Structures are given as structure tokens and as C-alpha cells.
Amino acid sequence: MTRAAPDYIVVGAGAGGAVVAARLAESGFRVLVIEAGGDPLSGAVDESLDMPVSDAIRVPAFHAFASEHPGLCDDHWVKHHDDIQLRRRDWRYDPQRDGVLYPRAKGLGGCTAHHAMITVRPNDSDWNQIAAITGDPGWRASAMQRYFERIERCRYRPFFWRWLWRLTGFNPTGHGWSGWQTTERAIPLRAILDLPLRLALLRSVGSATDLQEEAGTRWETTTLDPNDRRWWNRGIAGIRVAPLGTRRHARHGARERLLDVHDRHPERLELRLHSKVLRVEIRNGRAIGVVVRKPSGGEELIETSREVILAGGAFGTPHLLMLSGVGDARHLRDNGIEPQQDLPGVGSNMQDRYEIGVVNRMKKPWGAMRGVTYSRKDRHYRVWKWFGRGNYASNGVLFSLAMRSDPRLAEVDLHCFALLADFRGYYRGYSERLRRGDYLSWVILKAYAANRNGSVRLTSADPDTPPDISCRSFSGPGDTQDLDAVVQAIRVVRRLGDSMDDLVAEEEEPGRQRSSDESLRDYVRQNAWGHHACGTAAMGPKAEGGVLDARLRVHGIGGLRVVDASAFPRIPGYFLAMAIFMLAERGADMLIEDADQK
Ligand SMILES: Cc1cc2nc3c(=O)[nH]c(=O)nc-3n(C[C@H](O)[C@H](O)[C@H](O)COP(=O)(O)OP(=O)(O)OC[C@H]3O[C@@H](n4cnc5c(N)ncnc54)[C@H](O)[C@@H]3O)c2cc1C
């Protein structure tokens, strides 16, 4: 790379940053990516370890261990409630940190280097809503479809569809076939081969179907593929098997995309790792560069000839904006920062999903889990390594039930995931619990929650002091319905548990002693967690709390954009990564168009 200022500086190499940077560099621009973490897959692998970071990242079944791996994790601590008494009632609450663990990763790929790899597109309504908020029809679902097709390299649907598309251009499934994000499905063979498990799962699916019928509704789809176009927004209640972002059944995604472009265009794409951006340098209302802490210590101003793109994630981006003088003017002054732009929406509007676990201890370990030690030294690891198959090719989720908590809802809002593990949310050491082979957990995910009251706020002008992150779970209008929806899902999952009660020793969480609606509501209010934070520098009119215009530019500051989870005005769909990839691809197109016009 020449010494000339890069065209673009991208801060953060996660789902948003890696994707926008790769596309810009591929399109001929000089791009500098600055990332606080390193490349966890570079360097020699210590063969003596049970799970070196390289395996923690690459092996799908090890993703929870990756999220706690010291080489990767960048933990945050969040407050679920303003009320300290309520906070304390969550058993995961850490009094020293006054919060609950919220896993985050730093390094190439950001959270996509440790996430569960589930790759599901958002619903059409998510994009159409952004188009309505911003007035830009380019965000409409019909226009965003091409980005999904540009990104995906689907390898789990029959070859026929790919062949039809290549030969005729006709693409009825809506999948992408030649993009950079390979999607695969790991057949849950272990579930099929383990007779008691197979029967238990069949019985639970039967119960779920009965329940739908009792409620006067039906499964609306028979396809297991959540990304099949024929079913979008036509009602997608049903049994789903989510595809994973893997290639030959090893994690593959934003990190690999960035490195691939870097290998092909090293003269245009520079990666600065282990370098934390401390603030954006703004002069006369324009971002001229960033101030970085060098790996060796000391600070450096790096200038750009065009724009700075923030992609530090839903916590990192609003934090950086505020440290740079962009945010609520009073709040900035209270923290000793001179405002450059009064934008009260920065750090507000934080949204997440609600999750809760129904954890069953079984009478005996699953045969399918025999020999599973989550280590590179067992036979399951060898089966994965040599054949890309077996237990470790899967992220642990067998399937999910997608349902509506209210038949009047336009979208499915509940997903219940079945996994052969003891999973009850995030706290230090949570991944160790997954080693138990005698558990079946249902993880309930409540999407489209009403709460928009979460916030990221400065506690100091020192960039190393973490911001205050407050979720304010179940604190606003619509929250009673959300609580009731989760309680309803617990009851559904319990019915499924009843259908295999000959196998279940005990429901440990929430525990059958919590049987009334009121006690379940209390339990959910105290214990629900999330891990898909977004919306903290959202697109929308400034007068309505928006931070970005429709082209992802920060209101009132030239040369500064945001391309990550922060930019969504409303939390999209059920999983964030694909939504962010699509946003980042469109962001890159907008940057290229705007550059052409100059
Ligand atoms: C445990 C877990 C499991 C998940 N599972 C799934 C899943 O299965 N499917 C799915 O779709 N989504 C999943 N998600 C969510 C998804 O991975 C994230 O929402 C997504 O990666 C967020 O992308 P982002 O670009 O906004 O931020 P990130 O991916 O978090 O990237 C931000 C990057 O910016 C860097 N950074 C921040 N501040 C600075 C700074 N000041 N200077 C330099 N660098 C900085 C960080 O180090 C980081 O690398 C999961 C998340 C978690 C935590």
C-alpha cells in the first residue's frame, strides 16, 4: 500500500466492516481496515491443546467455546433492568460488574468469528419498513433481493436449482449460487441414528402439530428451508432446519471474505490489526480521519481522502461516535466532551430479542452424544476433520419450530430451537456446561419485541472505560404481550417435553414448580437475555431520533457513515448476520455511486 491517504477507513472488521471493505477494495478503492483484535487463525497451532483457538473458530460444534476463548472474546456486561433489585434476581448477574455477560468478539470477522453460524435472511417486511422510514425505495425487499443472491453460495439445495439458474437465469428458490458466503446444512445424523432420540423428536413434532391444530392454526410450510423465496412472508410457521455459514463444514464468512480480497488485492486493502480507534477526527463538520492507538502504544492520526466508515458493532459504534463529539450534546458535555453535532439518537433505540431456555435433564445420556468431549482429541473431531461430517459438523441445533404467538401477527415471532446440550444463557464458563451429554434444551427466541428503550451511554471520556449498556427489558408499551408470548412458548415446549416424559428426569429451568402464568412471567422478566443488539445509530430523520440518512451518512457530519448492526431502525428478522451482510453490500454500492458523482 502506498503512503497516500486511503480512500476509505473502515473501523472494525466484523459482519459489517469486513463486507463493506472487501467490496470497496474489489471495486478499485484503497481501503484501510482498522481492527482492535487480531487474526485468531494466524500463527502456529499448539497441537498440545484440547481446543486451540483455530479449532474453536472453525469447528461448528465448538462455537460456544469460541465465544469464551481468551484469544477472541471481548466481553461486555449489560444491565437488563434499571431496577437494581430486579437485576439481582437474575442468577447470571455479576455483582462486581453490575451486569450480565454479553458475549462479543474482537478480531477479523468480529462476532461472526464465534457466532452460531445460523444464516437466515430477514423478512421482506424488515426491508420494506426501512424503505418507509427513510423514504428510499432502494431498501425495499424487492430491491434488496439481489444482495442476498450476490452474497450467498448455496450448497444445500439440490443441484437442479443451481443448474436451472445457470442455464436459464430462472431462480424460483431465490437462493444465491455463486456468492462469497457458502451455506450448508449439517444433517443431524446423530439424531437419526439414535433410536430413543429419533422417537422422542418425532413425538415432539407430533405434539407441536397437535398444538397448532388445537389453536385452530396449521403449519404453513412443509419446506425446512427458511431462506426459500417461495415462502417469504407467506406465513412461515413450520419446522425449520437452518443453514449454516460454513464451507466444507468449517466456519466460513466475513473473515474469509476479507482475507480473500486482501490476498487478491494487497495493494488496495490494508489491514491494521491490534489497533484500537480512539475517536474520529472531525474538522469543520467533516470527518478527516481517525485517531488510533498503535499496537506498540502511542497515538496516531490517520487521514482519509474520502470517508470514514464506522463498523464497530452495536456497542462500539455509538461509543466511538460519542467519544468523537457526536451524540446528545448535554450528555457529551456532562462527560467532558465538546459536541460536534447534537444527535440525541446516538446510543438510543437499542433493541434485541428475548431468549429463554427450557432445560431438561434426561434420565440417561443420549447415545448420540457418546464420546463427545468437545476436544480435538476425540473420534468425533477426526470424523469432522477427515470427512466434514458427524456431531461436530453441526452447531448443535437439531431443528426449530417457528410459530406465531398471535395468529393476527404478520410475521412468525417465536422460534424454539432444540439442542442436545445444557444451555441456559450467558455467564462466565457457560460453555463448560455444554459438555454434558444428558440434556435437551429448548431455546426460545422471541423476535419483533416491542422494547426500543435500550441504550449505550458514556460513563467517561476515556475510550478504555466501557460504556453503560442498559437493555431495559420489558419496560415499555407492548411488553406485556412480549412477556405473554414467551410464557406461551414455554408452555408449548413443555407440551413437547411431556411427549417424551419417559426420558426426562427433570425440567431444571424454569422448573415445573413455576406453573402459574404469573410465576412464569416473573421468571421470564428476571432471566430473559439477548445477544443480537442493534439499532444504536439508526437510519431515520434526525427529528425522530435518527442518526443516519438513507445512505448511511451521519446527519450533519460530512464523510462519516455507519455500516453495521447499529444502523437498523428496527431489529430485522430472527438472526442478524445476513441482514448486516446485505446492508453492507448495499452500503458499498452507495459509497461507490457517491464516489462516481464527485
Ligand atoms: C454468541 C453469539 C452468537 C451469535 N449467533 C448468530 C447466528 O448464529 N446467526 C446470526 O445471524 N447472528 C448471530 N449472532 C449475531 C451476529 O454475529 C452479530 O450481530 C454481528 O456479527 C454483528 O455485526 P457488526 O458488524 O455489527 O459487529 P461485530 O461483528 O461485533 O464487529 C465489530 C468489530 O469492530 C471492532 N471494533 C469495535 N470497536 C473498535 C474500535 N474502537 N477500534 C477498532 N475496532 C473496533 C470489534 O473488535 C469487532 O471486531 C451471534 C452473536 C453472538 C454474540
The ligand as an SDF file (V2000), in Angstrom:
LIG
                    3D

 53 58  0  0  0  0  0  0  0  0999 V2000
  -22.6670  -15.7180   20.8750 C   0  0  0  0  0  0  0  0  0  0  0  0
  -23.2810  -15.1430   19.6380 C   0  0  0  0  0  0  0  0  0  0  0  0
  -23.8860  -15.9890   18.7120 C   0  0  0  0  0  0  0  0  0  0  0  0
  -24.4830  -15.4540   17.5660 C   0  0  0  0  0  0  0  0  0  0  0  0
  -25.0400  -16.3000   16.6450 N   0  0  0  0  0  0  0  0  0  0  0  0
  -25.5460  -15.8010   15.4860 C   0  0  0  0  0  0  0  0  0  0  0  0
  -26.0070  -16.6710   14.4590 C   0  0  0  0  0  0  0  0  0  0  0  0
  -25.9530  -17.8920   14.5900 O   0  0  0  0  0  0  0  0  0  0  0  0
  -26.5080  -16.1180   13.3190 N   0  0  0  0  0  0  0  0  0  0  0  0
  -26.5610  -14.7530   13.1400 C   0  0  0  0  0  0  0  0  0  0  0  0
  -27.0310  -14.3040   12.0990 O   0  0  0  0  0  0  0  0  0  0  0  0
  -26.1120  -13.9030   14.1010 N   0  0  0  0  0  0  0  0  0  0  0  0
  -25.5850  -14.3960   15.2480 C   0  0  0  0  0  0  0  0  0  0  0  0
  -25.0620  -13.5410   16.1900 N   0  0  0  0  0  0  0  0  0  0  0  0
  -25.1090  -12.0910   15.9380 C   0  0  0  0  0  0  0  0  0  0  0  0
  -24.0820  -11.5910   14.9230 C   0  0  0  0  0  0  0  0  0  0  0  0
  -22.8970  -12.3340   14.9220 O   0  0  0  0  0  0  0  0  0  0  0  0
  -23.7440  -10.1390   15.2310 C   0  0  0  0  0  0  0  0  0  0  0  0
  -24.9610   -9.4450   15.3660 O   0  0  0  0  0  0  0  0  0  0  0  0
  -22.9350   -9.4840   14.1340 C   0  0  0  0  0  0  0  0  0  0  0  0
  -21.6790  -10.1050   13.9840 O   0  0  0  0  0  0  0  0  0  0  0  0
  -22.7330   -8.0070   14.4470 C   0  0  0  0  0  0  0  0  0  0  0  0
  -22.0100   -7.4420   13.3850 O   0  0  0  0  0  0  0  0  0  0  0  0
  -21.3780   -5.9900   13.4940 P   0  0  0  0  0  0  0  0  0  0  0  0
  -20.6390   -5.7330   12.2250 O   0  0  0  0  0  0  0  0  0  0  0  0
  -22.4180   -5.0300   13.8880 O   0  0  0  0  0  0  0  0  0  0  0  0
  -20.3620   -6.0610   14.7220 O   0  0  0  0  0  0  0  0  0  0  0  0
  -19.2570   -7.1240   15.0980 P   0  0  0  0  0  0  0  0  0  0  0  0
  -19.3750   -8.3590   14.2730 O   0  0  0  0  0  0  0  0  0  0  0  0
  -19.3250   -7.2440   16.5820 O   0  0  0  0  0  0  0  0  0  0  0  0
  -17.8900   -6.4230   14.6760 O   0  0  0  0  0  0  0  0  0  0  0  0
  -17.4140   -5.2520   15.2830 C   0  0  0  0  0  0  0  0  0  0  0  0
  -15.9000   -5.2460   15.1650 C   0  0  0  0  0  0  0  0  0  0  0  0
  -15.4450   -3.9270   15.4150 O   0  0  0  0  0  0  0  0  0  0  0  0
  -14.2820   -3.9920   16.2210 C   0  0  0  0  0  0  0  0  0  0  0  0
  -14.1950   -2.7280   16.9570 N   0  0  0  0  0  0  0  0  0  0  0  0
  -15.1070   -2.2230   17.8130 C   0  0  0  0  0  0  0  0  0  0  0  0
  -14.6790   -1.0410   18.2930 N   0  0  0  0  0  0  0  0  0  0  0  0
  -13.4860   -0.7860   17.7010 C   0  0  0  0  0  0  0  0  0  0  0  0
  -12.5440    0.2730   17.8030 C   0  0  0  0  0  0  0  0  0  0  0  0
  -12.7660    1.3420   18.6030 N   0  0  0  0  0  0  0  0  0  0  0  0
  -11.4060    0.2020   17.0770 N   0  0  0  0  0  0  0  0  0  0  0  0
  -11.1600   -0.8590   16.2480 C   0  0  0  0  0  0  0  0  0  0  0  0
  -12.0210   -1.9020   16.1440 N   0  0  0  0  0  0  0  0  0  0  0  0
  -13.1660   -1.8660   16.8590 C   0  0  0  0  0  0  0  0  0  0  0  0
  -14.5110   -5.1900   17.1190 C   0  0  0  0  0  0  0  0  0  0  0  0
  -13.2760   -5.6760   17.6210 O   0  0  0  0  0  0  0  0  0  0  0  0
  -15.2090   -6.1590   16.1730 C   0  0  0  0  0  0  0  0  0  0  0  0
  -14.2930   -6.9880   15.5060 O   0  0  0  0  0  0  0  0  0  0  0  0
  -24.4760  -14.0410   17.3460 C   0  0  0  0  0  0  0  0  0  0  0  0
  -23.8600  -13.2050   18.2710 C   0  0  0  0  0  0  0  0  0  0  0  0
  -23.2600  -13.7380   19.4050 C   0  0  0  0  0  0  0  0  0  0  0  0
  -22.6140  -12.7930   20.3640 C   0  0  0  0  0  0  0  0  0  0  0  0
  1  2  1  0
  2  3  1  0
  2 52  2  0
  3  4  2  0
  4  5  1  0
  4 50  1  0
  5  6  2  0
  6  7  1  0
  6 13  1  0
  7  8  2  0
  7  9  1  0
  9 10  1  0
 10 11  2  0
 10 12  1  0
 12 13  2  0
 13 14  1  0
 14 15  1  0
 14 50  1  0
 15 16  1  0
 16 17  1  0
 16 18  1  0
 18 19  1  0
 18 20  1  0
 20 21  1  0
 20 22  1  0
 22 23  1  0
 23 24  1  0
 24 25  2  0
 24 26  1  0
 24 27  1  0
 27 28  1  0
 28 29  2  0
 28 30  1  0
 28 31  1  0
 31 32  1  0
 32 33  1  0
 33 34  1  0
 33 48  1  0
 34 35  1  0
 35 36  1  0
 35 46  1  0
 36 37  1  0
 36 45  1  0
 37 38  2  0
 38 39  1  0
 39 40  1  0
 39 45  2  0
 40 41  1  0
 40 42  2  0
 42 43  1  0
 43 44  2  0
 44 45  1  0
 46 47  1  0
 46 48  1  0
 48 49  1  0
 50 51  2  0
 51 52  1  0
 52 53  1  0
M  END
$$$$
